[in-house]
Amino acid sequence: MGRNTRKRRTPLATKAVAGAAALALGGGGLIWANFHASAHEENAGHDRTTSQAAQVATIDCPDVGQRLSGVPDRARGEVDGELASMDQQITEAYQRLVTTRRAQDGDPRFVENSILGPLKDRRKVLIDRIKLEINRAGGQADDGLDQLAGCTGRPADQQPGDGQGGDGQNGDGQDGDGQDGDGQDGGQDQDDNGNGAAGPVAEDFIDINDVQPDSRGLRNGLAANGDSGSTGSFTTDCGVNENNLFNSDNLIAAPGVDNGAHHTHDYVGNQDNDAFSSDEDLADADTSCRNQGDKSTYYWPVLRLQDGTREFDANDQGGGAEGNVGRILKPARAELTFVGNQQGDVVAMPRFLRIITGDAKSFVNGDANANSSWSCTGFEDRQVTDKYPLCPEGSQVVRTANFQSCWDGRNTDSANHRDHMAFVQQDGSCPNGFQAVPQLQIRLVYDIPTPVIENGRVRNPYAVDSFPEQLHKPITDHNDFINVMDEDLMNQVVECVNSGEDCQ
């Protein structure tokens, strides 16, 4: 059965954040971009970017959604809504963090007492609601969820998931005078690319020539179907979002919630794709795919060139009001290919199967679910996960996403939107209880001017849209898919893959 369209759910903190964001907009810039204390101005010759990055703090909260399992179907809508409200609470706390630098300088306990403490209390209320909704629907909530209420602050120059900032005092700007970076006066740092230490910074980039071939270390790897098993492929052409379908919703992770993603998505394929679309809406929609039997939705966070351009969403939630600024870059090519399994045949995906690959919160969550791959044309044996590549002249930036391809055989979604799917094991087989389905591989190619890095500073960088507190880190890249192929087309995909043919 298809999902029912749920009543529009607006997270609890939306109005407060929207009002704060409106105040933050001034002179075409964001005051929450002004993270950095002015120590660099007191010390001539000091490396500006290094000094600034060390002072930046972000909000690090345990991901409650990833801990959920066994949520009854009839409780999922309400639980997803509460999780979206948690995301909004983090956005609100983060905005307060970066606009109170002066107060933080004057009170070493300000972050803990005025930001993190109240945030913990608000999160505890929502966790209690989640537990109540699970139990009321006949499930059994995990009492350990209470331990996930507290958040910490940590410096942005830490590696993903490598530690906590204690009570939030590390890296919050107290080693500078905090007078020009506290956001209190609405000023704009002329060198902050529109969002300052919200990123990216010079350390987020790497020359592709400095990446070792075959050095990508995440366990998910870049596994293709190999030379055995089901060796065919099926390519679907759905364009590059020529219809300009953008929004900051997330139909999979936050159904029924306006601005559930807090960043803007590019969409190809299905053209009725927002937080309030039911399965029936998707089935009845138009598609940008050349094969009209493919009404699947394929979406990913946009890339932006932070060149001062004021996009259509410059004042909007999910866009400039949440630190996602600059010119949206559409891919020059979007290659959508389904491949097979190394060990044997694949079976058909069920209609309306939902898959998320990668983790939009991996900067604070760590890399357990990260699956980002960045490279350059001509250098695609060199893949990086936590850096944006600097490509040589004539080479294009490449984003690759290889999805989970093992299905539990029962569910089209799960409470944490992950448990119903798995990656293949080291030998290419699926875990026990899972069966192989065609693996979706998305390759996006972009024409992007190579950013210039001089004296530890980056000019006109590009970056992926992100939740505000994730600081536009490349490791937060992710990709989403809902299968809305008709039965005949899905059977054709399976036949091509299993027979070793390359079809389109």
N, C-alpha and C positions, 0 to 999 in steps of 0.2 A: 504494500500500500504506500501511496505517496504521503509525504508529510502534509499536515494541515498548515495553512498560513496562520501564523499566530498574531495576536494583537500586537501592534507596534509597542515595543518596550524601549523606553529611554532610560539609560543608566541614571542612578540617583544623583550623581555628582555633575551631570551634564550642564545644568544651568549655572552652577557655580563656576565651573571651568570655562564655560563660554563667556561669562562675564569677565573673568580674569583675563582670558585671552584677548577679549576686545580691548581691555585696558592696555594690554601688552603691545598692541599694534600701534605704531606711531612712526611717521616719517618713512613708511614703507618697510620698516624693520620690526623685529621682535625684541622686546626687552628681555625675554627669557633667553635670548641668545647671548646676553652679556654676562657669561659665567665667570670670566677670569678677573681675578684681582690684578692690581696694577703694579705688582712687584717689578715687572719688566721695564716699567718707566723709571723706576728708581735705580736700576742697575744697568748702566749703559753697556751695550754689547752683549747683554744676557740673551740667550736663545729664547725668543718669544714663545714659540710653539711648545717647546719642552716645559717652560715655566708654566704656561697656561694649562696644558694637559694635566700636569701633576696636581693642579689645584681643583680640578673639576670633580664634583661628586655627583653620583646618580643614585636613584632609589633601587635597591635590590630586594625584591620580594619573592618568597617561595611561590612557585607556580601551582596553585591549588588545582587547576584544571588537569594537570598532568598526573595528579595523584588519585583522580576519580576513576572508579570502576564499579560495575554493578549498579549503575544508576537506572532505575526502572524507566521504560520508555516514556511513560506518561509524566515523569518528573523532569525529563531532559530539557524541555522548553524553559521552565522556571530556573533550573540550575544554570543553563547557558546564560540566562539573563542576569543572574547574580554574579557569575564570573565576569560578564561584561561590565557590570557595575564596579567590580574590583579593579579592572583595568582603568576605568575612569577615575577611581580614587587615586591610583598611582599617578595618573596624569596630573591630577590636581595637586598632589603632594610634591611632585617634581617641579611643577610650575612655581610653587611656593618656595621650594629649595633654591631655585635660581634667581628669584627676585627679592631675596632677603639677605644678601651678602653682608650688608652693613650691620644688620641685627646679629648675624652669626659672629661677626668680628667682635662685637661687644659682649657676647654671652656664649661661653664655650659649651653650654648645654642647650643652646637654642634649638639646634636640629633635633636632638632627642626629645626635648620637652614640647616643642611647638609643631613639629612635623611628624617624626616617626612614632611618637607615643600616640597622638590622636589617630594616626593612620592605622595603627595596630587595633585600636578600639573599634574603628569603623569596619575593618576587615573581619574582626571577630563577630560582629553583628551579622555580616553576610554569610560567614561560615556556619553560624548557628542556623540561619535560614536554609542554607543548602542541606544541612543535616536533617532539618525538620522536613523539608520537601522530599528527600530520599526516603525517610522513614514513613512518612504519610502515604507514599505511593507503594509501600510494601517492601522496600529495600532495607538494607541495614547500613547506616552511615558509619564511616570510619571515625572513631573518637579521636584518632591521631591528627585529624584535620585541624584541631584547635592549635596544635603546635606550629601551624603555618601562618598564623596571624601576624607575627612580628616581621618587620622589614628592617633592613640596615642601609647605611649609606656607604659608598666606597668610591675610591678614585677611579676616574675613567681610564687611567693608563694601566690598570690591572688587566691581565689576560682574562678572557672569558671564563667565568666560574672559578677563578683561582683563589678566591678569598673574599672576606667581608670587610667592611669598613668600620666594624665595631658599632659605636653609637652614632656614626655618621659624621664624626669630627675629622676623620682622615680625608684630606683632599678637598675640603669644602671652602678653600680660599682663605684660610686664616693666616697664611704666611705672607699675604700681601696686605695692602691697606684697605682693599675692598671698596674704595670710594668710587671708582669709575666702572666697576663691573658688577654692582649689586642690583642693577635693574631698577633702582628706586627713582631715578630721574628720567627713565625712558630713553637714555642715550643709545647710540648705535656705534659699535666698534667698526671703523672703516675697513678693517682687514678680516672681518669674521665671516665672509661669504654669505651673510644674511642670517646665519644662525650660530655663529661663534663656536664654542667648544661642543655644541651639540653635534658637531662633526660634519664631514670627516676632518681629521687632522693629518699632518704629513706622515705620521707613523702608520696610518691606515693604508698607505700605498707602497707598492714594490715594483721595481723594474722587472718585467717578465724575464729578462735575461739573467736575473739573479735567482730565479726559481729553478731548482733542480728538476730534471725530468723524472717523472714517475714518483714524485716525492709526496703526493697528497696522502695524508695520514689517517683521515677519518675512516672508521670501520665500514661505512656504507660504500665507500669507494666510488668508482665510475663503472661498476660492473655492467658489461653489455651481455648479449646472449651467447657469445663465444662461438666456437666452431662445431659444437655438438648440440644435442638436444633439438629444440625447435629454433631453427636458424633464420627463418624468414622475417619480414618486416612489413608494416603497413604505415604509410605516411598520409596524414590528413592535412590539407591546406586550408587554413582558416584566416589567412591574412595577418595584418599587423595592427589591428584596431583602427582601421580606416574610418569607422563610424564614431570614433571618439567616445567610447563607452568607458567612463571612469566613475568610480565612487569609492568611499572609504568604509563600505560595509564589508562584512564577511559572512556569507550565507552558510558556510560550514561551521565555523567556530562560534559565531554569534548570531544565529538566526533570529529575526524579529527585532534586532537592536540596531537603531540608527547609529552610524559611525562606529561600528563595533571593532573596526580594524585600527582606527586612529592613524591611518596612513592611506594613501590613494592607490587603488589597484588599476592595472591595465586588464582589459578583457578581450578575448577572442572567442569565437564560437557563439554560444548562446547569447541572445540579445535582450533577454528579460532576466537580468542578473543583479538582484539586489538582496538586501537582508530579508525581504518580505516575500520572496518568490517561493511558491510551493513547488513540489515535484510536477504537479499538473501545469503550473505556469511555465516551467522549463520545457515540458513536453510540447506545449502549444506555441512556443516562441519561434521567432525567426532565428536563423543562424548565419554567421559570416563564413561558415565552412563551405567550400566548393561542393562537396558532397552533402546534399541537403538531408541525408539520413543521419548526419552527425550534428546533433544539437547539444553536444557536450559543452560544458563551460570550462575554460582554461583561463586562469588568472594568476597574476603575480604583482608584487609591489612595483610601482614605476621607478625608473631611474630618473634623476634630475641632474642637470648641470647647474651648479650654483653660480650663475653668472649675473645675478641681479634681476633677472626676468621676473615680472609679476604675473604668475599664471592665473588661470580662471579661478583657482581655489586659494588664492593668496590670503584671503580673509576668512577662509572656511575651516571648520573642524576637520581634521584629517589632512589638511593642507597647511598653509602658512600659519594658521592659528595654533598649530601643534608642532611647529619647527620644520615642516616639510616644505622647503622653499626652492625656487629656481625653475628653470625651463624643463618641462617634462620631455623626455627623450623616448620616442617610439623606436622599437627595434627595426633595423633595416630588413631583417629576416626573422621569422619565427617558424622554426622547424619542429613539427610535432610528429613523433614517430613511435610506433608500438613495436616492440621486439619480443623475442621469446625467452626461453629458460634453458640454461646450460644442461640440465639433466633430463629433460623430456618435454612432452607436449604441454600446452597451456589450455585452460578452459575459459569459457566466456566470462567476462565481467558481468555482474548483475546490473541491470539498469538502475541508475541513481546512486551507484557506489560513489562514496566520497573519499578522497585521499588528500591529505596534507603532507607534503614532504618539506623537510627543513624546519626550523624553529625561529619564529619572529622574535623570540625573547632569549635567544641563545647567548647574548652578551652577558646577561646576568644568570641565565639558567645553566650555562656550560654547554659543551658540545655533544651531549648524549644524543640529541635529536637533530643536530646541525647537519645540513646536507648541501651546503653552498659550494659551488665550483665556479671559479673565475679564471679566465685565461684570455689569450689573444689569438686571432687567426694566424696560422703558421707556426704556432707555439703550443698547440693544444695537448701535447704530451706533458706540459707544465701546468698544473692546476693548483690554485691556492684557495683556501677557505676563509682566512681571516685577514686578507689584504685585497685591495683593489689593484688590478694590474695596470702598470704604465706600459702602453704598447708602443712599439716603434712606428715611425712614419709608414703609412700604407697598410698597417695592421689594425684590425677592429677588435673591440672588447667583446668577449663571449661569456654569457651566463649559461650554465648547464644545470639541469635538474633531472636526475634519474629517480623515478618514483619507486616506492615499495611495490613489489610484484607478487607477494604471497597473501592470499585472502583466506579468512577463516571459514569460508564456505557457507556462512549463515547471515552475517550482518552487513548492511550497507554503510553503517556508521557505528561509532561506539562513544561512550561517555566522554572520553578524553580525545576522541577523534583520531586515535592511533591504534588501539588494541585490536581492531578488526583486520589490520594489515600488518605485514612484516617484510623486512628485507630478506633476501636469500641468505643462506648460511655460506660459510667460507667455500664449500665445495659446489655452490650454486643451487643446492636443493632448498626446499622450503622447510621450515620447522614442522614438527609433528602437529597434525591437525590442520595444517594450512595447505592450500593447493595453489599452483602457479597460474597466474593470469597474465595477459600481455603486459609487458612493462612499458609505461609511458616515459619517453625521454623527450625533454623540451630543450632546444638549443636556440638561444636568443643572441643575435649578432647586432652590435650597435656601432654606428659612426660617432665617435666621441673625440673631441679635441683632447690631446693628452695634457693633463694638468701639469703645471710647472711647479717644481719644488725648489726653493732657494732659501738658504739660511734657516732650514728647519720649518719653513712655512709653505703652504700649498695655496696656489692661486687657481681660481675657477675649477674646483674639484667637481667630480661627479659622485653621486652617492645614491644608495637605495633608500626609498622611503621607509620609515620605521616608527614604532611606538616612540614617543618622545624620550623616554628614559633609556632607550637602547642606543642612542647617540649615533645612529646611521652606520653602525658597524657592518662591514661586509658579511660577517658570519651570520647575521640575522636574516639573510636572504632566504626566501621560502617560495613555495609554489603550491597551487591548489587546483583540484580537478574534480568535476562531477561528471560521471558517465551518463550521457543522454543519447547514446547511439540507439537507433532502432535495432530490432532483433536481427534483421537480415544483414545489416552492416556489421554488427559485432560478430556474427557468424563468419562473415567474409574475412574480418581481421584475424580471427582464430585460424581459419583455413590457410590463409597466406602465411602466417607465422609458423604453423605446424608443418606445412609442406615445403618450407624453405624458399618460398617465392618472395620477391620484393614488389609490393603492390602499392598503388596510390589511387 
